[in-house]
Amino acid sequence: MYVGIDFAQDIVEAAISKELDYNIQRKKRPQFIYNDNFDLSAIDKPIDIAWSYAVWIHLNDSVVRNALNNVK
């Protein structure tokens, strides 16, 4: 299962429609969660791998700690 999380639903949906290949969408069926506190309670399976690309530099330390605790 592939899950993306972001607070900006409109930006993610624009990126999906313009950048995410239809075949990837159909085969991988990614799920997107929208909130600003990294609440992962909507995910009903354990997280095997958490990957972040340059997001931490834009967040304060307490938000990063909260995000890592939620993934843990």
All heavy atoms as a GROMACS GRO file, in nm:
protein
  593
    1MET      N    1   0.084  -0.116   0.000
    1MET     CA    2   0.000   0.000   0.000
    1MET      C    3   0.090   0.124   0.000
    1MET      O    4   0.187   0.131   0.073
    1MET     CB    5  -0.090   0.003   0.124
    1MET     CG    6  -0.167   0.131   0.130
    1MET     SD    7  -0.260   0.172   0.280
    1MET     CE    8  -0.320   0.026   0.346
    2TYR      N    9   0.055   0.219  -0.084
    2TYR     CA   10   0.126   0.346  -0.091
    2TYR      C   11   0.035   0.454  -0.035
    2TYR      O   12  -0.080   0.466  -0.075
    2TYR     CB   13   0.160   0.380  -0.236
    2TYR     CG   14   0.260   0.285  -0.297
    2TYR    CD1   15   0.218   0.166  -0.354
    2TYR    CD2   16   0.394   0.315  -0.297
    2TYR    CE1   17   0.309   0.079  -0.411
    2TYR    CE2   18   0.486   0.229  -0.352
    2TYR     CZ   19   0.443   0.110  -0.410
    2TYR     OH   20   0.533   0.025  -0.464
    3VAL      N   21   0.089   0.533   0.060
    3VAL     CA   22   0.010   0.639   0.124
    3VAL      C   23   0.090   0.768   0.120
    3VAL      O   24   0.209   0.771   0.151
    3VAL     CB   25  -0.021   0.604   0.271
    3VAL    CG1   26  -0.099   0.716   0.337
    3VAL    CG2   27  -0.099   0.474   0.280
    4GLY      N   28   0.022   0.875   0.080
    4GLY     CA   29   0.082   1.008   0.085
    4GLY      C   30   0.005   1.092   0.185
    4GLY      O   31  -0.116   1.075   0.200
    5ILE      N   32   0.074   1.182   0.253
    5ILE     CA   33   0.007   1.268   0.350
    5ILE      C   34   0.053   1.412   0.328
    5ILE      O   35   0.171   1.438   0.305
    5ILE     CB   36   0.034   1.223   0.495
    5ILE    CG1   37  -0.048   1.306   0.593
    5ILE    CG2   38   0.179   1.224   0.528
    5ILE    CD1   39  -0.053   1.250   0.733
    6ASP      N   40  -0.042   1.502   0.331
    6ASP     CA   41  -0.013   1.644   0.312
    6ASP      C   42  -0.128   1.724   0.369
    6ASP      O   43  -0.239   1.673   0.384
    6ASP     CB   44   0.004   1.676   0.164
    6ASP     CG   45   0.086   1.803   0.141
    6ASP    OD1   46   0.046   1.910   0.190
    6ASP    OD2   47   0.190   1.793   0.075
    7PHE      N   48  -0.104   1.851   0.399
    7PHE     CA   49  -0.212   1.936   0.448
    7PHE      C   50  -0.282   2.009   0.335
    7PHE      O   51  -0.393   2.059   0.353
    7PHE     CB   52  -0.158   2.037   0.551
    7PHE     CG   53  -0.065   2.139   0.493
    7PHE    CD1   54  -0.114   2.260   0.447
    7PHE    CD2   55   0.069   2.114   0.484
    7PHE    CE1   56  -0.028   2.354   0.393
    7PHE    CE2   57   0.156   2.208   0.431
    7PHE     CZ   58   0.107   2.328   0.385
    8ALA      N   59  -0.222   2.014   0.217
    8ALA     CA   60  -0.277   2.093   0.106
    8ALA      C   61  -0.344   2.002   0.003
    8ALA      O   62  -0.282   1.965  -0.097
    8ALA     CB   63  -0.167   2.176   0.042
    9GLN      N   64  -0.467   1.967   0.026
    9GLN     CA   65  -0.539   1.875  -0.061
    9GLN      C   66  -0.545   1.927  -0.205
    9GLN      O   67  -0.526   1.850  -0.299
    9GLN     CB   68  -0.680   1.850  -0.008
    9GLN     CG   69  -0.756   1.748  -0.090
    9GLN     CD   70  -0.889   1.708  -0.027
    9GLN    OE1   71  -0.919   1.747   0.086
    9GLN    NE2   72  -0.965   1.630  -0.096
   10ASP      N   73  -0.569   2.055  -0.224
   10ASP     CA   74  -0.580   2.109  -0.359
   10ASP      C   75  -0.450   2.096  -0.437
   10ASP      O   76  -0.451   2.063  -0.557
   10ASP     CB   77  -0.627   2.254  -0.356
   10ASP     CG   78  -0.539   2.344  -0.270
   10ASP    OD1   79  -0.472   2.294  -0.178
   10ASP    OD2   80  -0.542   2.466  -0.294
   11ILE      N   81  -0.337   2.115  -0.371
   11ILE     CA   82  -0.208   2.103  -0.439
   11ILE      C   83  -0.180   1.957  -0.474
   11ILE      O   84  -0.135   1.926  -0.585
   11ILE     CB   85  -0.095   2.160  -0.351
   11ILE    CG1   86  -0.115   2.312  -0.337
   11ILE    CG2   87   0.042   2.127  -0.409
   11ILE    CD1   88  -0.021   2.377  -0.239
   12VAL      N   89  -0.208   1.866  -0.383
   12VAL     CA   90  -0.186   1.724  -0.409
   12VAL      C   91  -0.275   1.676  -0.523
   12VAL      O   92  -0.230   1.606  -0.614
   12VAL     CB   93  -0.208   1.639  -0.282
   12VAL    CG1   94  -0.201   1.490  -0.314
   12VAL    CG2   95  -0.107   1.674  -0.176
   13GLU      N   96  -0.400   1.714  -0.522
   13GLU     CA   97  -0.491   1.672  -0.629
   13GLU      C   98  -0.450   1.728  -0.765
   13GLU      O   99  -0.462   1.660  -0.866
   13GLU     CB  100  -0.634   1.710  -0.593
   13GLU     CG  101  -0.688   1.623  -0.480
   13GLU     CD  102  -0.829   1.660  -0.436
   13GLU    OE1  103  -0.884   1.762  -0.482
   13GLU    OE2  104  -0.883   1.585  -0.352
   14ALA      N  105  -0.399   1.851  -0.767
   14ALA     CA  106  -0.348   1.907  -0.893
   14ALA      C  107  -0.228   1.828  -0.941
   14ALA      O  108  -0.216   1.797  -1.061
   14ALA     CB  109  -0.312   2.053  -0.874
   15ALA      N  110  -0.138   1.792  -0.848
   15ALA     CA  111  -0.021   1.713  -0.885
   15ALA      C  112  -0.060   1.574  -0.936
   15ALA      O  113  -0.004   1.525  -1.034
   15ALA     CB  114   0.073   1.700  -0.766
   16ILE      N  115  -0.158   1.513  -0.871
   16ILE     CA  116  -0.205   1.382  -0.915
   16ILE      C  117  -0.258   1.390  -1.058
   16ILE      O  118  -0.224   1.308  -1.143
   16ILE     CB  119  -0.313   1.327  -0.820
   16ILE    CG1  120  -0.253   1.293  -0.685
   16ILE    CG2  121  -0.382   1.204  -0.881
   16ILE    CD1  122  -0.358   1.266  -0.577
   17SER      N  123  -0.340   1.488  -1.085
   17SER     CA  124  -0.402   1.498  -1.217
   17SER      C  125  -0.301   1.532  -1.327
   17SER      O  126  -0.319   1.492  -1.442
   17SER     CB  127  -0.515   1.600  -1.216
   17SER     OG  128  -0.464   1.730  -1.198
   18LYS      N  129  -0.193   1.603  -1.291
   18LYS     CA  130  -0.097   1.647  -1.393
   18LYS      C  131   0.030   1.564  -1.398
   18LYS      O  132   0.096   1.558  -1.501
   18LYS     CB  133  -0.061   1.793  -1.370
   18LYS     CG  134  -0.178   1.886  -1.390
   18LYS     CD  135  -0.142   2.028  -1.363
   18LYS     CE  136  -0.268   2.112  -1.384
   18LYS     NZ  137  -0.254   2.248  -1.341
   19GLU      N  138   0.066   1.501  -1.287
   19GLU     CA  139   0.197   1.437  -1.279
   19GLU      C  140   0.194   1.286  -1.258
   19GLU      O  141   0.288   1.218  -1.294
   19GLU     CB  142   0.279   1.499  -1.165
   19GLU     CG  143   0.300   1.648  -1.177
   19GLU     CD  144   0.388   1.688  -1.294
   19GLU    OE1  145   0.471   1.605  -1.338
   19GLU    OE2  146   0.373   1.800  -1.343
   20LEU      N  147   0.090   1.233  -1.195
   20LEU     CA  148   0.089   1.091  -1.162
   20LEU      C  149   0.031   1.011  -1.278
   20LEU      O  150  -0.084   1.028  -1.315
   20LEU     CB  151   0.007   1.067  -1.034
   20LEU     CG  152   0.017   0.928  -0.972
   20LEU    CD1  153   0.161   0.895  -0.938
   20LEU    CD2  154  -0.069   0.921  -0.847
   21ASP      N  155   0.112   0.928  -1.333
   21ASP     CA  156   0.074   0.846  -1.447
   21ASP      C  157  -0.049   0.760  -1.414
   21ASP      O  158  -0.056   0.701  -1.307
   21ASP     CB  159   0.193   0.757  -1.485
   21ASP     CG  160   0.164   0.669  -1.603
   21ASP    OD1  161   0.182   0.715  -1.717
   21ASP    OD2  162   0.124   0.553  -1.580
   22TYR      N  163  -0.142   0.751  -1.507
   22TYR     CA  164  -0.266   0.674  -1.485
   22TYR      C  165  -0.236   0.529  -1.452
   22TYR      O  166  -0.301   0.469  -1.366
   22TYR     CB  167  -0.357   0.683  -1.606
   22TYR     CG  168  -0.478   0.595  -1.594
   22TYR    CD1  169  -0.583   0.632  -1.511
   22TYR    CD2  170  -0.485   0.473  -1.660
   22TYR    CE1  171  -0.694   0.551  -1.496
   22TYR    CE2  172  -0.596   0.391  -1.645
   22TYR     CZ  173  -0.700   0.430  -1.563
   22TYR     OH  174  -0.809   0.349  -1.548
   23ASN      N  175  -0.136   0.470  -1.519
   23ASN     CA  176  -0.104   0.329  -1.493
   23ASN      C  177  -0.055   0.308  -1.351
   23ASN      O  178  -0.086   0.207  -1.288
   23ASN     CB  179   0.000   0.278  -1.593
   23ASN     CG  180  -0.059   0.261  -1.730
   23ASN    OD1  181  -0.174   0.222  -1.746
   23ASN    ND2  182   0.018   0.296  -1.832
   24ILE      N  183   0.021   0.403  -1.300
   24ILE     CA  184   0.066   0.393  -1.160
   24ILE      C  185  -0.055   0.403  -1.068
   24ILE      O  186  -0.066   0.328  -0.972
   24ILE     CB  187   0.170   0.503  -1.127
   24ILE    CG1  188   0.300   0.474  -1.202
   24ILE    CG2  189   0.194   0.510  -0.977
   24ILE    CD1  190   0.403   0.583  -1.191
   25GLN      N  191  -0.144   0.496  -1.098
   25GLN     CA  192  -0.264   0.510  -1.015
   25GLN      C  193  -0.344   0.380  -1.014
   25GLN      O  194  -0.391   0.336  -0.910
   25GLN     CB  195  -0.352   0.623  -1.068
   25GLN     CG  196  -0.294   0.760  -1.046
   25GLN     CD  197  -0.388   0.867  -1.095
   25GLN    OE1  198  -0.504   0.871  -1.054
   25GLN    NE2  199  -0.339   0.953  -1.183
   26ARG      N  200  -0.361   0.322  -1.131
   26ARG     CA  201  -0.441   0.200  -1.142
   26ARG      C  202  -0.374   0.080  -1.076
   26ARG      O  203  -0.438   0.002  -1.007
   26ARG     CB  204  -0.469   0.171  -1.290
   26ARG     CG  205  -0.577   0.066  -1.310
   26ARG     CD  206  -0.593   0.030  -1.453
   26ARG     NE  207  -0.475  -0.048  -1.488
   26ARG     CZ  208  -0.418  -0.047  -1.607
   26ARG    NH1  209  -0.463   0.026  -1.703
   26ARG    NH2  210  -0.312  -0.120  -1.631
   27LYS      N  211  -0.243   0.064  -1.095
   27LYS     CA  212  -0.173  -0.052  -1.041
   27LYS      C  213  -0.143  -0.039  -0.893
   27LYS      O  214  -0.160  -0.134  -0.817
   27LYS     CB  215  -0.042  -0.073  -1.118
   27LYS     CG  216  -0.061  -0.121  -1.259
   27LYS     CD  217   0.071  -0.134  -1.329
   27LYS     CE  218   0.051  -0.172  -1.475
   27LYS     NZ  219   0.178  -0.176  -1.547
   28LYS      N  220  -0.094   0.076  -0.850
   28LYS     CA  221  -0.050   0.093  -0.711
   28LYS      C  222  -0.162   0.142  -0.620
   28LYS      O  223  -0.155   0.124  -0.500
   28LYS     CB  224   0.068   0.192  -0.704
   28LYS     CG  225   0.186   0.150  -0.787
   28LYS     CD  226   0.246   0.020  -0.737
   28LYS     CE  227   0.370  -0.016  -0.818
   28LYS     NZ  228   0.429  -0.141  -0.779
   29ARG      N  229  -0.260   0.208  -0.676
   29ARG     CA  230  -0.375   0.260  -0.602
   29ARG      C  231  -0.335   0.336  -0.476
   29ARG      O  232  -0.370   0.299  -0.364
   29ARG     CB  233  -0.470   0.146  -0.569
   29ARG     CG  234  -0.522   0.077  -0.696
   29ARG     CD  235  -0.607  -0.039  -0.662
   29ARG     NE  236  -0.707   0.004  -0.567
   29ARG     CZ  237  -0.830  -0.039  -0.559
   29ARG    NH1  238  -0.870  -0.130  -0.642
   29ARG    NH2  239  -0.913   0.004  -0.469
   30PRO      N  240  -0.257   0.443  -0.494
   30PRO     CA  241  -0.211   0.517  -0.376
   30PRO      C  242  -0.328   0.582  -0.302
   30PRO      O  243  -0.428   0.621  -0.362
   30PRO     CB  244  -0.119   0.624  -0.436
   30PRO     CG  245  -0.166   0.641  -0.576
   30PRO     CD  246  -0.216   0.505  -0.618
   31GLN      N  247  -0.313   0.591  -0.173
   31GLN     CA  248  -0.413   0.655  -0.086
   31GLN      C  249  -0.351   0.786  -0.037
   31GLN      O  250  -0.233   0.791  -0.005
   31GLN     CB  251  -0.442   0.565   0.033
   31GLN     CG  252  -0.531   0.625   0.137
   31GLN     CD  253  -0.545   0.534   0.260
   31GLN    OE1  254  -0.499   0.422   0.264
   31GLN    NE2  255  -0.609   0.587   0.360
   32PHE      N  256  -0.430   0.892  -0.032
   32PHE     CA  257  -0.380   1.020   0.015
   32PHE      C  258  -0.461   1.065   0.136
   32PHE      O  259  -0.583   1.054   0.138
   32PHE     CB  260  -0.386   1.124  -0.096
   32PHE     CG  261  -0.293   1.091  -0.210
   32PHE    CD1  262  -0.338   1.018  -0.318
   32PHE    CD2  263  -0.160   1.130  -0.206
   32PHE    CE1  264  -0.252   0.985  -0.422
   32PHE    CE2  265  -0.074   1.096  -0.308
   32PHE     CZ  266  -0.120   1.024  -0.417
   33ILE      N  267  -0.390   1.113   0.236
   33ILE     CA  268  -0.450   1.161   0.360
   33ILE      C  269  -0.417   1.309   0.371
   33ILE      O  270  -0.304   1.351   0.344
   33ILE     CB  271  -0.391   1.086   0.481
   33ILE    CG1  272  -0.421   0.937   0.472
   33ILE    CG2  273  -0.444   1.145   0.611
   33ILE    CD1  274  -0.346   0.853   0.572
   34TYR      N  275  -0.517   1.387   0.409
   34TYR     CA  276  -0.498   1.532   0.418
   34TYR      C  277  -0.522   1.578   0.561
   34TYR      O  278  -0.634   1.573   0.611
   34TYR     CB  279  -0.594   1.604   0.323
   34TYR     CG  280  -0.579   1.554   0.181
   34TYR    CD1  281  -0.669   1.463   0.128
   34TYR    CD2  282  -0.472   1.595   0.103
   34TYR    CE1  283  -0.654   1.417  -0.002
   34TYR    CE2  284  -0.456   1.548  -0.026
   34TYR     CZ  285  -0.548   1.459  -0.078
   34TYR     OH  286  -0.532   1.412  -0.205
   35ASN      N  287  -0.414   1.621   0.628
   35ASN     CA  288  -0.423   1.685   0.758
   35ASN      C  289  -0.289   1.751   0.787
   35ASN      O  290  -0.189   1.724   0.721
   35ASN     CB  291  -0.466   1.588   0.868
   35ASN     CG  292  -0.369   1.477   0.893
   35ASN    OD1  293  -0.254   1.500   0.930
   35ASN    ND2  294  -0.413   1.352   0.873
   36ASP      N  295  -0.287   1.836   0.888
   36ASP     CA  296  -0.164   1.910   0.916
   36ASP      C  297  -0.091   1.862   1.041
   36ASP      O  298   0.004   1.925   1.086
   36ASP     CB  299  -0.193   2.060   0.928
   36ASP     CG  300  -0.287   2.092   1.042
   36ASP    OD1  301  -0.338   1.999   1.107
   36ASP    OD2  302  -0.311   2.212   1.066
   37ASN      N  303  -0.133   1.749   1.096
   37ASN     CA  304  -0.067   1.699   1.217
   37ASN      C  305  -0.016   1.556   1.201
   37ASN      O  306   0.011   1.489   1.299
   37ASN     CB  307  -0.162   1.709   1.336
   37ASN     CG  308  -0.286   1.624   1.320
   37ASN    OD1  309  -0.307   1.563   1.215
   37ASN    ND2  310  -0.368   1.620   1.422
   38PHE      N  311  -0.008   1.509   1.079
   38PHE     CA  312   0.042   1.375   1.049
   38PHE      C  313  -0.036   1.266   1.122
   38PHE      O  314   0.020   1.166   1.166
   38PHE     CB  315   0.192   1.365   1.081
   38PHE     CG  316   0.277   1.445   0.987
   38PHE    CD1  317   0.308   1.577   1.016
   38PHE    CD2  318   0.325   1.391   0.871
   38PHE    CE1  319   0.385   1.653   0.930
   38PHE    CE2  320   0.402   1.465   0.784
   38PHE     CZ  321   0.433   1.597   0.813
   39ASP      N  322  -0.164   1.284   1.130
   39ASP     CA  323  -0.252   1.182   1.188
   39ASP      C  324  -0.265   1.069   1.088
   39ASP      O  325  -0.316   1.088   0.977
   39ASP     CB  326  -0.389   1.242   1.219
   39ASP     CG  327  -0.487   1.139   1.272
   39ASP    OD1  328  -0.446   1.026   1.302
   39ASP    OD2  329  -0.606   1.174   1.283
   40LEU      N  330  -0.219   0.953   1.125
   40LEU     CA  331  -0.219   0.837   1.035
   40LEU      C  332  -0.324   0.734   1.073
   40LEU      O  333  -0.319   0.620   1.027
   40LEU     CB  334  -0.080   0.773   1.036
   40LEU     CG  335   0.035   0.866   0.997
   40LEU    CD1  336   0.168   0.796   1.014
   40LEU    CD2  337   0.019   0.917   0.856
   41SER      N  338  -0.420   0.772   1.155
   41SER     CA  339  -0.520   0.676   1.203
   41SER      C  340  -0.607   0.620   1.091
   41SER      O  341  -0.669   0.516   1.109
   41SER     CB  342  -0.606   0.740   1.312
   41SER     OG  343  -0.677   0.851   1.262
   42ALA      N  344  -0.611   0.685   0.975
   42ALA     CA  345  -0.691   0.635   0.863
   42ALA      C  346  -0.625   0.515   0.794
   42ALA      O  347  -0.689   0.446   0.715
   42ALA     CB  348  -0.715   0.746   0.762
   43ILE      N  349  -0.500   0.489   0.826
   43ILE     CA  350  -0.429   0.376   0.766
   43ILE      C  351  -0.456   0.252   0.851
   43ILE      O  352  -0.429   0.250   0.970
   43ILE     CB  353  -0.277   0.403   0.759
   43ILE    CG1  354  -0.251   0.530   0.679
   43ILE    CG2  355  -0.204   0.284   0.700
   43ILE    CD1  356  -0.107   0.576   0.684
   44ASP      N  357  -0.509   0.150   0.786
   44ASP     CA  358  -0.549   0.031   0.862
   44ASP      C  359  -0.446  -0.082   0.856
   44ASP      O  360  -0.472  -0.192   0.902
   44ASP     CB  361  -0.685  -0.018   0.815
   44ASP     CG  362  -0.689  -0.056   0.668
   44ASP    OD1  363  -0.587  -0.032   0.598
   44ASP    OD2  364  -0.792  -0.107   0.622
   45LYS      N  365  -0.328  -0.055   0.798
   45LYS     CA  366  -0.222  -0.156   0.792
   45LYS      C  367  -0.094  -0.098   0.851
   45LYS      O  368  -0.076   0.023   0.852
   45LYS     CB  369  -0.197  -0.197   0.646
   45LYS     CG  370  -0.316  -0.265   0.582
   45LYS     CD  371  -0.285  -0.306   0.442
   45LYS     CE  372  -0.406  -0.375   0.380
   45LYS     NZ  373  -0.381  -0.417   0.244
   46PRO      N  374  -0.004  -0.184   0.898
   46PRO     CA  375   0.123  -0.134   0.952
   46PRO      C  376   0.206  -0.064   0.843
   46PRO      O  377   0.198  -0.100   0.726
   46PRO     CB  378   0.196  -0.259   0.999
   46PRO     CG  379   0.094  -0.367   1.004
   46PRO     CD  380  -0.016  -0.328   0.909
   47ILE      N  381   0.285   0.032   0.884
   47ILE     CA  382   0.373   0.102   0.791
   47ILE      C  383   0.505   0.028   0.786
   47ILE      O  384   0.570   0.008   0.888
   47ILE     CB  385   0.393   0.247   0.837
   47ILE    CG1  386   0.260   0.323   0.832
   47ILE    CG2  387   0.499   0.318   0.752
   47ILE    CD1  388   0.264   0.459   0.895
   48ASP      N  389   0.545  -0.015   0.667
   48ASP     CA  390   0.672  -0.084   0.649
   48ASP      C  391   0.787   0.013   0.627
   48ASP      O  392   0.896  -0.004   0.681
   48ASP     CB  393   0.666  -0.180   0.530
   48ASP     CG  394   0.570  -0.295   0.552
   48ASP    OD1  395   0.556  -0.339   0.667
   48ASP    OD2  396   0.509  -0.339   0.454
   49ILE      N  397   0.764   0.113   0.544
   49ILE     CA  398   0.868   0.209   0.510
   49ILE      C  399   0.804   0.348   0.509
   49ILE      O  400   0.698   0.368   0.450
   49ILE     CB  401   0.927   0.181   0.371
   49ILE    CG1  402   0.994   0.043   0.370
   49ILE    CG2  403   1.025   0.290   0.331
   49ILE    CD1  404   1.038  -0.001   0.232
   50ALA      N  405   0.871   0.442   0.573
   50ALA     CA  406   0.828   0.581   0.568
   50ALA      C  407   0.938   0.659   0.496
   50ALA      O  408   1.056   0.648   0.530
   50ALA     CB  409   0.807   0.636   0.709
   51TRP      N  410   0.898   0.734   0.396
   51TRP     CA  411   0.994   0.807   0.316
   51TRP      C  412   0.950   0.952   0.307
   51TRP      O  413   0.832   0.980   0.286
   51TRP     CB  414   1.002   0.745   0.177
   51TRP     CG  415   1.100   0.813   0.086
   51TRP    CD1  416   1.235   0.816   0.098
   51TRP    CD2  417   1.068   0.885  -0.032
   51TRP    NE1  418   1.290   0.887  -0.006
   51TRP    CE2  419   1.189   0.930  -0.088
   51TRP    CE3  420   0.950   0.916  -0.096
   51TRP    CZ2  421   1.195   1.005  -0.204
   51TRP    CZ3  422   0.955   0.991  -0.213
   51TRP    CH2  423   1.077   1.034  -0.265
   52SER      N  424   1.044   1.040   0.324
   52SER     CA  425   1.016   1.183   0.318
   52SER      C  426   1.116   1.248   0.225
   52SER      O  427   1.236   1.215   0.229
   52SER     CB  428   1.027   1.243   0.458
   52SER     OG  429   1.028   1.382   0.450
   53TYR      N  430   1.069   1.339   0.146
   53TYR     CA  431   1.158   1.409   0.054
   53TYR      C  432   1.158   1.558   0.085
   53TYR      O  433   1.066   1.629   0.047
   53TYR     CB  434   1.119   1.383  -0.091
   53TYR     CG  435   1.215   1.445  -0.189
   53TYR    CD1  436   1.338   1.386  -0.212
   53TYR    CD2  437   1.183   1.563  -0.254
   53TYR    CE1  438   1.427   1.442  -0.300
   53TYR    CE2  439   1.273   1.620  -0.342
   53TYR     CZ  440   1.395   1.559  -0.365
   53TYR     OH  441   1.482   1.616  -0.451
   54ALA      N  442   1.255   1.603   0.161
   54ALA     CA  443   1.280   1.744   0.191
   54ALA      C  444   1.165   1.813   0.265
   54ALA      O  445   1.158   1.934   0.267
   54ALA     CB  446   1.313   1.820   0.064
   55VAL      N  447   1.077   1.738   0.326
   55VAL     CA  448   0.967   1.802   0.398
   55VAL      C  449   1.009   1.853   0.535
   55VAL      O  450   0.962   1.956   0.580
   55VAL     CB  451   0.845   1.707   0.408
   55VAL    CG1  452   0.874   1.592   0.503
   55VAL    CG2  453   0.722   1.782   0.452
   56TRP      N  454   1.100   1.786   0.600
   56TRP     CA  455   1.136   1.820   0.737
   56TRP      C  456   1.196   1.961   0.748
   56TRP      O  457   1.182   2.025   0.852
   56TRP     CB  458   1.232   1.719   0.796
   56TRP     CG  459   1.184   1.577   0.789
   56TRP    CD1  460   1.249   1.473   0.730
   56TRP    CD2  461   1.061   1.523   0.840
   56TRP    NE1  462   1.173   1.358   0.741
   56TRP    CE2  463   1.058   1.387   0.809
   56TRP    CE3  464   0.953   1.578   0.908
   56TRP    CZ2  465   0.952   1.305   0.843
   56TRP    CZ3  466   0.847   1.496   0.943
   56TRP    CH2  467   0.848   1.362   0.911
   57ILE      N  468   1.264   2.008   0.646
   57ILE     CA  469   1.326   2.140   0.655
   57ILE      C  470   1.223   2.253   0.660
   57ILE      O  471   1.257   2.365   0.695
   57ILE     CB  472   1.426   2.164   0.541
   57ILE    CG1  473   1.356   2.160   0.405
   57ILE    CG2  474   1.540   2.064   0.547
   57ILE    CD1  475   1.445   2.198   0.288
   58HIS      N  476   1.100   2.222   0.626
   58HIS     CA  477   0.994   2.323   0.624
   58HIS      C  478   0.907   2.320   0.751
   58HIS      O  479   0.813   2.397   0.762
   58HIS     CB  480   0.904   2.303   0.502
   58HIS     CG  481   0.978   2.312   0.373
   58HIS    ND1  482   1.022   2.431   0.321
   58HIS    CD2  483   1.017   2.216   0.286
   58HIS    CE1  484   1.085   2.409   0.208
   58HIS    NE2  485   1.084   2.279   0.184
   59LEU      N  486   0.938   2.231   0.843
   59LEU     CA  487   0.854   2.212   0.962
   59LEU      C  488   0.932   2.241   1.088
   59LEU      O  489   1.053   2.221   1.093
   59LEU     CB  490   0.802   2.068   0.965
   59LEU     CG  491   0.723   2.022   0.843
   59LEU    CD1  492   0.697   1.873   0.850
   59LEU    CD2  493   0.594   2.100   0.830
   60ASN      N  494   0.862   2.282   1.193
   60ASN     CA  495   0.931   2.304   1.320
   60ASN      C  496   0.953   2.168   1.390
   60ASN      O  497   0.892   2.068   1.356
   60ASN     CB  498   0.859   2.404   1.409
   60ASN     CG  499   0.725   2.355   1.457
   60ASN    OD1  500   0.712   2.243   1.505
   60ASN    ND2  501   0.624   2.439   1.448
   61ASP      N  502   1.041   2.170   1.488
   61ASP     CA  503   1.083   2.045   1.554
   61ASP      C  504   0.968   1.968   1.618
   61ASP      O  505   0.964   1.845   1.613
   61ASP     CB  506   1.189   2.073   1.660
   61ASP     CG  507   1.322   2.114   1.601
   61ASP    OD1  508   1.340   2.098   1.478
   61ASP    OD2  509   1.408   2.162   1.677
   62SER      N  510   0.870   2.039   1.676
   62SER     CA  511   0.760   1.967   1.742
   62SER      C  512   0.673   1.895   1.640
   62SER      O  513   0.624   1.785   1.668
   62SER     CB  514   0.676   2.063   1.827
   62SER     OG  515   0.612   2.159   1.747
   63VAL      N  516   0.655   1.952   1.523
   63VAL     CA  517   0.576   1.886   1.418
   63VAL      C  518   0.650   1.763   1.367
   63VAL      O  519   0.591   1.657   1.346
   63VAL     CB  520   0.544   1.983   1.303
   63VAL    CG1  521   0.476   1.911   1.188
   63VAL    CG2  522   0.456   2.098   1.353
   64VAL      N  523   0.781   1.775   1.349
   64VAL     CA  524   0.862   1.661   1.304
   64VAL      C  525   0.857   1.548   1.407
   64VAL      O  526   0.836   1.432   1.371
   64VAL     CB  527   1.008   1.704   1.277
   64VAL    CG1  528   1.097   1.583   1.250
   64VAL    CG2  529   1.014   1.802   1.161
   65ARG      N  530   0.872   1.581   1.536
   65ARG     CA  531   0.863   1.478   1.641
   65ARG      C  532   0.726   1.410   1.640
   65ARG      O  533   0.717   1.288   1.651
   65ARG     CB  534   0.890   1.540   1.778
   65ARG     CG  535   1.036   1.547   1.813
   65ARG     CD  536   1.058   1.582   1.960
   65ARG     NE  537   1.007   1.714   1.995
   65ARG     CZ  538   1.074   1.827   1.978
   65ARG    NH1  539   1.194   1.825   1.925
   65ARG    NH2  540   1.021   1.943   2.012
   66ASN      N  541   0.621   1.489   1.625
   66ASN     CA  542   0.486   1.434   1.620
   66ASN      C  543   0.471   1.339   1.501
   66ASN      O  544   0.416   1.229   1.514
   66ASN     CB  545   0.382   1.546   1.613
   66ASN     CG  546   0.241   1.495   1.615
   66ASN    OD1  547   0.203   1.419   1.704
   66ASN    ND2  548   0.162   1.536   1.518
   67ALA      N  549   0.521   1.381   1.387
   67ALA     CA  550   0.512   1.296   1.267
   67ALA      C  551   0.586   1.164   1.287
   67ALA      O  552   0.533   1.057   1.256
   67ALA     CB  553   0.569   1.370   1.146
   68LEU      N  554   0.707   1.171   1.339
   68LEU     CA  555   0.784   1.048   1.360
   68LEU      C  556   0.720   0.958   1.464
   68LEU      O  557   0.720   0.836   1.449
   68LEU     CB  558   0.929   1.085   1.400
   68LEU     CG  559   1.009   1.152   1.289
   68LEU    CD1  560   1.144   1.199   1.343
   68LEU    CD2  561   1.028   1.060   1.171
   69ASN      N  562   0.666   1.016   1.569
   69ASN     CA  563   0.594   0.936   1.669
   69ASN      C  564   0.472   0.868   1.609
   69ASN      O  565   0.442   0.753   1.643
   69ASN     CB  566   0.554   1.021   1.789
   69ASN     CG  567   0.670   1.047   1.881
   69ASN    OD1  568   0.758   0.964   1.895
   69ASN    ND2  569   0.670   1.162   1.944
   70ASN      N  570   0.400   0.936   1.522
   70ASN     CA  571   0.283   0.876   1.459
   70ASN      C  572   0.321   0.761   1.365
   70ASN      O  573   0.249   0.661   1.357
   70ASN     CB  574   0.202   0.980   1.384
   70ASN     CG  575   0.125   1.073   1.475
   70ASN    OD1  576   0.109   1.044   1.594
   70ASN    ND2  577   0.079   1.184   1.423
   71VAL      N  578   0.432   0.776   1.296
   71VAL     CA  579   0.478   0.668   1.208
   71VAL      C  580   0.525   0.550   1.290
   71VAL      O  581   0.500   0.435   1.257
   71VAL     CB  582   0.589   0.718   1.114
   71VAL    CG1  583   0.654   0.601   1.040
   71VAL    CG2  584   0.535   0.819   1.015
   72LYS      N  585   0.591   0.580   1.402
   72LYS     CA  586   0.644   0.474   1.489
   72LYS      C  587   0.532   0.387   1.539
   72LYS      O  588   0.533   0.270   1.543
   72LYS     CB  589   0.720   0.537   1.605
   72LYS     CG  590   0.781   0.439   1.700
   72LYS     CD  591   0.865   0.506   1.804
   72LYS     CE  592   0.778   0.582   1.899
   72LYS     NZ  593   0.848   0.637   2.014
   0.00000   0.00000   0.00000
